[in-house]
Amino acid sequence: MRFAGLVVALVFFFARTDAQAPDAASSLQKVHTYYIAADEVQWDYAPHAKPLFPGGDSDLVRLPREISTIYTKALYREYTDDTFKTLKPRLPEWEHLGILGPLIRAEVGDTIKVVFKNNTRLIVTMHPHGLAYDKDSEGAYYSQAPGTPPDRTKKGNAVQHGEVFTYTWTVPESAGPGPGDPSSMLWMYHSHFVESRDMNTGLLGPIIVSRKGTAKPDGTPKDVDREFVVAFAIFQEGESAFFMNNIVQPQQYKMAEINDPNFIKTLEHYTMNGYIRATLPLLTMKKGERVRWYLLANSNEDDVHAPHWHGQTVLVNGMRSDTIAMGPMSMVVADMVADNPGVWMFHCHVNDHLDRGMYGLFKVIP
């Protein structure tokens, strides 16, 4: 009897230990919580005086007067907690993100929770690329049959004004760097209620995922000294949710201008992180630093880009180049060892994009 009792006790002990194992493993996983809101702001595509540029004034709009560079936009912004009362300041090294939403970071195996509030007059969402999620955290709206009551379990697919919804995204191995990738890679998130409208309104941001165990405590990759995220993004103000507020209702333009078939084309802004004509904050690095560039493109038809660095070269997919190719919604990682001091141009090599102001500057300090 004593032996039988010992066997039962051992079986119970090991069964209990096995049952607890998943909890113990899950406790080792990191949960990254972000408090992000969609806010309405006044955005200026050219906040500083236009510097001299060898191309002359070919990037100026050919209208009786120049189109405004200031528009009402909806942007993702990070807050300190779930009261959404205090904006979380951007660190100086990330001021260049500009119009992009806050940087979200994780390692493979981690979980990301985004407590999201919609402060705009629109219906918006947050949809991640690459990561794993259940249906309620997909952040993409699907039309329903007429007369069908809204499915409130999918509240994250259509977040109304003033509502708060928590998205939960996980980072499986399939969301991390592959065998040929560097130690970290880029994904993006954006609103997917009316995707084309939402992205032209300004709702997109970056996600950086690192291999398990390859990131420092602050989330940056151990094998990198400096990081930059740059979106080569055309914003079509004619497709923005605030077109009426920005263009029609203020009566800044005569109806003859608005009805001109070429007018909508003039409302396209060819930007790097929402800046045109080298008004992107100067991207600064030191000679010899290992610099990782995360590049992404917007979703419009003309968002076909050729980012080009002057004075330096980069490695992309193990190959050396100074110019790379990107299509709409592309996400590319390029590694550089800065070796040539000076101030250099960084621009899109598509002629029309360069002429319209898609260029910036970076500086290598001796």
N, C-alpha and C positions, 0 to 999 in steps of 0.2 A: 504493500500500500504506500509505504514511504517512497519507493522508487517511482511508482505511478504518479504520485503527487509531484515529485521533482520533474518528471517529464512534462506534465501539464504546465508547471510553472515556467519551464524553459521555453516551451512552445508559446506561451502567452507573452514572455519577455521578448522573444525574437519577433513575434507578430507585431507587438507594440512598437519595437524599434523600427521595423520596416515601415510601419504606418507613419512614423514620425519622420522618416528619412526625407520625403519630398518637402515637408515643411522646413526642415533644417537646410536643405539645398536652396529652397526659395528665399530663405532669410539672407543668403549670401548674395542674392541678386540685388542690384541697385535699382531704386525707383527714383526717377528724376521728375520733379513736379515743377511745372511752369504755370504762371498766371498771365494769360494773354487775352487782350481785348481787341476787338475791331473798333477803331476810333475814326471819326471824321476829322480831318486836318486840312490846313491850307499848305499845299506842297509847291515849292518853287523848283523847277527843273534847272534853273540857272541862277543860283543865289548870289553869285559874285560877278563882277565885271568880266566880260568875255576877254580872255587873253589873246595876244597875237597868235596867229596860226598861219603857216605857210600857204594854206589853201585860200587865204583871203576871206571874203565874206560870202562864199558860195553856200554856206550853211544858213544864211538868213532867209526867212520866208519871203517869197515873191508875191506880196500882196501890197495894196496901197499903204498899209502900215503893218508893223510886225505883230505877229500873234503873241498873246500874253504867255508867259511861262509859269504863271501861278494858277493853280486849279484846286478845287475841293477834291480830295481823295479819301478813300477808306484804307487805312493801314493797320497792320497788326502791330501792337505795342505791348511791352512786357511791364507787369506791375509787381509790387513787392509781396502782395498777399491777396487773399480772396475777397477783400473789401474793395479792391480796384480803386483805391483812393490815391495811391502814391505810385507814380511811374518809377520803374527801376532804371537808374541812369545807365547809359551805355559806357563801357570802358573806352578810354581814348583809342585803343588799338582797333576798336570795332565801330568807330564813328563813320567809317567809310561804307558801312552797310546801307546807309541812306534810306531809301524808300522800302527796303526789305524788312520783313518782320524779324523778331529776335532769333538769334542763333540757338537751335536746339541740338544738344549733344547726347550721345550715349555710346556704350560699348555693346558688342554682341552679347546677348543674354540679359540685357537690362530691360526695364520697363519705363515707358514715358507716359506721364499723366499730364494733360493740358487742361487746366480749369479755364474755360473760355467764356468770355462775356461779349455779347453783341451790343455795343454802344451806338451803332449807326441806325439810320432809319430804314436800312435794307434788311433782307433776309440773307444771311451768310453762313458759312461753315468753315471747318478746317479739315482738309483731306491730305494725308501724307503719301508720298511715293516711297515704294520699297519696303516699308515696314508692314508688320502683320497687325490685324485688327479684326474684331467681331463686327457684325453688320451695323450695330448701333454706333460704332466709332469710325465708320467709313467716311462720313462727312460728305457724301455725294447724294444728291437728290434724284429720286426716280418718280416719274409721273405716275398718277394713279387713275384708275377707271373713274369716269364721272359718277358722282354720288357716293363714292367710297369715302368713309370717314377717315381723317388722317390717323396714321399709326403713330401714337405718341411714344411707342417704344423706340422709334427712330427719330427722336427729337434732335439728335446730332446732325441729321441730314438737312435740317432747315431751322436754324437757330433764329428766333424772332428778336425784334428789338427789345433790349432789356433782359433777355433770358440768359441764363448761365447753364452751360453743359460741360461735363468732364469727359474728354476723350482719353481712351486708354489704348496705347499702341505698344507692341512688343518688338524686340529686335532679335529675331532668330538668325541662325547662321546664314540663311539665304538673303538677309538684309545687310550683311557685313561684306567686307572686302573679299573678293575672290582670289584664286591662286596667283593671278597676274596683276592684281591691284596693289597699290601701296598700302600702308598700315591704316589709312583712313580714307573714307570716300564720302561723296556728296549725294544727298537726296534733297527733295524740296517738299514744301507743303503750300497749299493754296486753297482758296474758297472754291467750292464745287456746287454751289446752288445753281447759278447760271455761270458756268465756268468762264466763258469768253468775256462776259461782262465783268465778272468779279475780278479777273486778273488785270484787265485794262483799268479797272478802278483802283488797283494798287495792292490787292490782297495776295501776297506770296512771300515766302521766306525760306531759309536754308536749314537743313538737318545734316550734321556730320556724324557718321558712325565709324567707330574704330574697332579693330580686332580686339578680342578679349585679352586683357592684360597689357595692351600696348599704349594706354593713355596715362598721362600724369594725373595727379589728384584734381587739377583744374579742368581735366577733360581734353587737353591738347595732346597730340601724339608725341611720344617720347623721342622719336627720331626727326622731329621738326622744330626749328627755332622760331618760325614766324608763319602766320597764316593770313590769307586774304580770300574773301568771297566776293566775286564780281558777277553781277547779272547783266548780260548784254540783252537789254529789254526795250522793245519798241512798245510804247503806250499809245494806243489809239483813243484819243479823247472823244472821238465821235462814237465809240462803242462803250464809253464809261457810263456807269449808272447815273452819274451826275452831269451828263451832257446838257440837259435842260437848265440845270442850275448854273453851270459854268459858261454856257454859250448863249442860249436862247433867252432865258428870262432876264439876265442883266442888261440885255440889249446893247452889248458892247459892239456888236456888228450889225450892219444893215442886212435886211432880209435878202437883198440882192447878193451879198457875199455868202450868206448861209445856203442859199439855193444854188450857188455855183457848184457844179459837179466836182470841181477841184478843191473846194473848200475843206471837205472832210479830210482830204489827204494832207492838207497843211496842218491839221491838228494832231498829226503823229509826231511823237517826240522820241528821238533815237538816243537812248540813254545807256549809261553805265551806272547801275544802282540808282536810277532815277535822276542822274545828273547829266547835263550836256556841256559840250564846249570846254572840257578840262576843268569843270567846277567840282568834279569828284575830289574829295579830300586826298591830299598827296599821300600815296602809298610809299612808306619809307622803310628801308631795311639796311642792314650793315653788310659790308663786304665779307664774304665767307659764310654768311648765314644760310642755313637750309630753309628755303622758303617753299611753302605749299600753297598753290593757287587752286581754289575751287571755283569753277566757272559754270554758269547756268544760262539758259536762254528762256525768253518768254514764249508764249504760245501762238503768236500771230503768224500769218502766212509769210510775212517778210522777215521773221526772226530766224534767218539763216545767216550765220556770222562766221567771221574768220579772225579771231583774236590774234593780235600780233604784238610781240615785245620788241622794242628797239634795244640794241646793245647787249642783250642776253639771249641765252637759249634755255629750253626746258626739256624735260623728259615726260612724254605721254605714252602710256602703254609700253614703256621700255624703249621707246624710239626718240631720237633727238630731233627737235624742230624749234622754230621761232614763230610759227604760225600754225594754228590748228583749225579744224572744221567743226562747226556746230549747227545742228538743225533745231527746229522748235522743240522746246522742253528738254533739250540736251543737258546732261550733267557730266562734267569732265574734271579730272584732277591732273594738274601739271606740277612737277617738282623742278625747282630752280636752285642752283647754288650761285648766289649773287657774286659776280667776280669782276664787274666793270663799273667802277664808281662814276656817278654823274646823275643827271636828271634826264629821263628817257620817256619817250612816248609809248603808250599802251593803247591800242585802238582796234577797231574793227576794220579789216582790209576790204570789205565790200564798199565799192566806191561811193554809192549813194548814201550809205550809212556814215561813212567818214565825212562826206560833205555836209550831212545834216547834224553833225556834232557828236558822233559816237567816238570820242577820244578822251583820254585822260593822261596823267603823268605818274611816274613812279621814280623814286630817288634811292640810289645806292650810296651810302655813306662810306668813305674810305675807312 
